[in-house]
């Protein structure tokens, strides 16, 4: 969703390739890493890369939203990522698994990447959300943990808030959210309200996007209504995207 003010044109891209199939052994191995996690992550914000410019310049800003599923897909994944980076100015990733190597691989030339960790796994890799932009954030980024963790394993989800200068004293605020997967509609709304209360106070334009995990029309309507009522945002359809359940702008 974005501010109703007609301050910009935004082109949106989303990766629509089929997810690579994962062997059951890979799934079980991944789950084993989150049986014991560190929720109190020291220095949850990491940076990597160097932006190509200091301001956005001419509109539109080209936006990509992608839950990268911890980078599954090997070289095919990185080929897709490089192509999307080439076509984008602002990239909002979810399930970005962080290591020193992956941070360098995910932050491609001309982009500054900011990673907000939701938790640290037993193998010391950090799972979270990552925002890449061709410009440098104007203020310190902020990571906000979702109000409710996932049931059973109690793994938290998170949002990353970054702000960028538009010039003439205006600031663009970007909220990159990976919402909790299993929760009631009421808790989905409470999760958003918890996040909204922690956003910086700014009257400039706002982009609020990510993996909202809205699997039914009722979930989507509740989320959209909350964002409209609390922030005055309007839903932006992603052209040609058949996956209406999760990723939204």
C-alpha positions as CSV (number, residue, x, y, z in Angstrom):
1,X,0.0,0.0,0.0
2,X,1.1,3.6,-0.5
3,X,0.0,7.1,0.4
4,X,-3.0,8.3,-1.5
5,X,-1.2,11.5,-2.3
6,X,-0.3,11.6,-6.0
7,X,3.4,12.1,-5.3
8,X,4.9,9.5,-7.6
9,X,4.4,6.8,-10.2
10,X,5.6,3.4,-9.1
11,X,6.3,0.4,-11.3
12,X,6.1,-2.9,-9.5
13,X,7.7,-6.2,-10.3
14,X,7.4,-9.5,-8.6
15,X,9.2,-12.8,-9.1
16,X,6.5,-15.2,-10.5
17,X,8.7,-18.2,-11.2
18,X,7.7,-21.5,-9.7
19,X,9.4,-22.1,-6.4
20,X,12.0,-24.9,-6.7
21,X,10.9,-28.1,-5.1
22,X,12.6,-28.9,-1.8
23,X,13.5,-32.4,-0.7
24,X,11.9,-33.4,2.6
25,X,15.5,-33.8,4.0
26,X,16.2,-30.1,3.2
27,X,12.9,-29.1,4.9
28,X,13.7,-31.1,8.0
29,X,17.3,-29.8,8.1
30,X,16.0,-26.3,7.9
31,X,13.5,-26.9,10.7
32,X,16.2,-28.4,12.9
33,X,18.1,-25.1,12.7
34,X,15.2,-23.2,14.4
35,X,14.6,-25.7,17.3
36,X,16.9,-23.5,19.3
37,X,17.1,-19.8,18.3
38,X,18.3,-16.6,19.7
39,X,15.4,-14.0,19.7
40,X,17.5,-11.3,21.4
41,X,19.8,-10.6,18.5
42,X,22.6,-8.1,19.2
43,X,22.9,-5.4,16.5
44,X,20.0,-6.7,14.4
45,X,20.7,-4.3,11.5
46,X,23.5,-5.2,9.1
47,X,24.6,-3.2,6.0
48,X,26.4,-4.2,2.8
49,X,27.3,-2.7,-0.5
50,X,27.5,0.9,-1.8
51,X,24.6,2.8,-3.4
52,X,25.2,4.3,-6.9
53,X,23.6,7.7,-6.1
54,X,22.6,9.9,-3.2
55,X,19.0,10.8,-4.3
56,X,16.3,9.0,-6.3
57,X,16.3,11.4,-9.2
58,X,13.5,11.1,-11.7
59,X,10.4,9.1,-11.0
60,X,9.2,6.4,-11.2
61,X,10.8,4.2,-8.6
62,X,10.8,0.6,-9.7
63,X,9.9,-1.7,-6.8
64,X,10.4,-5.5,-6.5
65,X,8.9,-7.6,-3.7
66,X,10.1,-11.2,-3.2
67,X,10.0,-13.8,-0.5
68,X,13.3,-15.5,-1.5
69,X,12.6,-18.7,0.5
70,X,16.2,-18.5,2.1
71,X,17.7,-18.3,-1.4
72,X,16.6,-21.8,-2.6
73,X,17.4,-22.5,-6.2
74,X,21.2,-22.1,-6.4
75,X,22.5,-20.3,-9.4
76,X,19.0,-20.0,-10.9
77,X,18.0,-18.0,-7.8
78,X,21.0,-15.6,-8.2
79,X,20.3,-15.2,-12.0
80,X,16.8,-14.2,-11.2
81,X,18.0,-11.8,-8.4
82,X,20.5,-10.2,-10.7
83,X,17.9,-9.7,-13.4
84,X,15.4,-8.2,-10.9
85,X,18.1,-5.9,-9.5
86,X,18.9,-4.7,-13.0
87,X,15.2,-3.8,-13.5
88,X,14.6,-2.2,-10.0
89,X,15.5,0.7,-7.8
90,X,14.1,-0.6,-4.5
91,X,14.0,-4.3,-3.6
92,X,12.2,-5.8,-0.6
93,X,13.1,-9.3,0.3
94,X,11.7,-11.6,2.9
95,X,13.3,-14.9,4.3
96,X,16.7,-13.5,3.6
97,X,19.2,-15.8,5.4
98,X,22.2,-13.7,6.4
99,X,25.8,-14.7,6.5
100,X,28.9,-12.7,5.5
101,X,28.9,-14.5,2.2
102,X,25.2,-14.1,1.5
103,X,25.2,-10.4,2.5
104,X,27.8,-9.8,-0.3
105,X,25.9,-11.9,-2.8
106,X,22.5,-10.3,-2.0
107,X,23.9,-6.8,-2.2
108,X,24.7,-6.4,-5.9
109,X,26.6,-3.6,-7.5
110,X,25.0,-0.2,-7.1
111,X,22.8,-1.2,-4.2
112,X,23.1,-0.7,-0.5
113,X,21.5,-3.6,1.4
114,X,20.0,-3.3,4.9
115,X,19.2,-6.6,6.7
116,X,16.9,-6.7,9.7
117,X,17.2,-9.9,11.7
118,X,14.1,-11.5,13.2
119,X,16.2,-14.2,15.0
120,X,19.5,-16.0,14.9
121,X,19.5,-19.8,14.2
122,X,21.6,-22.4,15.9
123,X,24.1,-22.3,13.1
124,X,24.5,-18.5,13.7
125,X,22.8,-17.5,10.4
126,X,20.2,-14.7,10.8
127,X,16.8,-15.0,9.2
128,X,14.9,-11.8,8.5
129,X,13.9,-9.1,5.9
130,X,16.2,-7.2,3.7
131,X,15.7,-3.9,1.7
132,X,18.1,-3.0,-1.1
133,X,18.1,0.5,-2.6
134,X,20.1,2.5,-5.1
135,X,20.4,5.3,-2.6
136,X,21.6,5.5,1.1
137,X,19.0,5.6,3.9
138,X,18.6,9.1,5.4
139,X,18.1,7.9,9.0
140,X,19.1,4.8,10.9
141,X,16.9,1.9,9.8
142,X,14.7,0.3,12.4
143,X,13.7,-3.4,12.9
144,X,10.4,-4.1,14.6
145,X,9.5,-7.6,15.7
146,X,6.0,-8.7,15.0
147,X,3.7,-8.9,18.1
148,X,3.1,-12.6,17.9
149,X,5.6,-15.3,17.0
150,X,4.8,-18.4,15.1
151,X,3.2,-21.1,17.2
152,X,5.1,-24.3,18.3
153,X,8.6,-23.2,17.3
154,X,8.0,-19.6,18.5
155,X,10.1,-18.1,15.7
156,X,9.4,-14.3,15.4
157,X,8.8,-12.4,12.2
158,X,9.9,-8.9,11.6
159,X,9.5,-5.6,9.7
160,X,12.3,-3.4,8.5
161,X,11.7,0.4,8.3
162,X,14.1,2.5,6.1
163,X,13.8,6.1,5.1
164,X,15.3,7.8,2.0
165,X,15.7,11.5,1.0
166,X,13.5,12.7,-1.9
167,X,15.1,16.1,-1.8
168,X,13.5,19.4,-0.9
169,X,13.1,18.2,2.7
170,X,10.9,15.3,1.8
171,X,11.4,11.7,3.0
172,X,10.2,8.4,1.6
173,X,9.5,5.8,4.3
174,X,9.6,2.1,3.3
175,X,8.2,-0.6,5.5
176,X,9.3,-4.2,4.5
177,X,7.1,-6.7,6.4
178,X,7.2,-10.5,6.7
179,X,4.0,-11.1,8.6
180,X,3.4,-14.1,10.9
181,X,2.1,-17.1,9.0
182,X,-0.3,-18.7,11.4
183,X,-2.6,-16.3,13.3
184,X,-6.2,-15.3,13.5
185,X,-7.6,-12.4,11.5
186,X,-7.8,-10.4,14.8
187,X,-4.1,-11.1,15.5
188,X,-3.2,-10.1,12.0
189,X,-4.8,-6.7,12.6
190,X,-3.2,-6.4,16.0
191,X,0.2,-7.2,14.4
192,X,-0.2,-4.3,12.0
193,X,-1.3,-1.9,14.8
194,X,1.7,-3.0,16.8
195,X,4.0,-2.1,13.9
196,X,2.2,1.1,13.0
197,X,2.6,2.4,16.6
198,X,6.4,2.0,16.1
199,X,6.8,3.8,12.8
200,X,8.6,7.1,12.6
201,X,6.3,10.2,12.5
202,X,6.7,11.6,9.0
203,X,4.2,13.2,6.7
204,X,6.0,12.2,3.5
205,X,5.1,9.3,1.2
206,X,5.0,5.8,2.5
207,X,5.5,2.4,0.8
208,X,4.3,-0.5,2.9
209,X,4.9,-3.9,1.3
210,X,6.1,-7.4,1.7
211,X,4.8,-10.9,2.5
212,X,1.5,-10.4,4.4
213,X,0.5,-14.1,4.5
214,X,-3.1,-13.2,3.7
215,X,-4.4,-16.6,2.4
216,X,-8.1,-15.7,2.1
217,X,-10.1,-12.7,0.9
218,X,-11.2,-12.1,4.5
219,X,-7.6,-11.9,5.7
220,X,-6.8,-9.5,2.8
221,X,-9.8,-7.3,3.5
222,X,-9.0,-7.0,7.2
223,X,-5.3,-6.1,6.5
224,X,-6.2,-3.6,3.8
225,X,-8.9,-2.0,6.0
226,X,-6.4,-1.6,8.9
227,X,-3.8,0.0,6.7
228,X,-6.3,2.3,5.2
229,X,-7.9,3.3,8.5
230,X,-4.6,3.8,10.4
231,X,-2.3,5.2,7.7
232,X,-4.6,6.3,4.9
233,X,-3.0,3.8,2.5
234,X,-4.4,2.5,-0.8
235,X,-3.8,-1.0,-2.3
236,X,-1.6,-1.1,-5.4
237,X,-2.4,-4.2,-7.6
238,X,0.7,-5.9,-9.0
239,X,0.1,-6.3,-12.8
240,X,0.0,-9.9,-14.1
241,X,0.7,-11.5,-10.7
242,X,-1.3,-14.7,-10.2
243,X,-0.3,-15.0,-6.6
244,X,-2.9,-12.9,-4.8
245,X,-2.5,-14.6,-1.4
246,X,0.7,-13.2,0.2
247,X,2.7,-10.5,-1.5
248,X,1.2,-7.0,-1.5
249,X,2.0,-3.3,-1.9
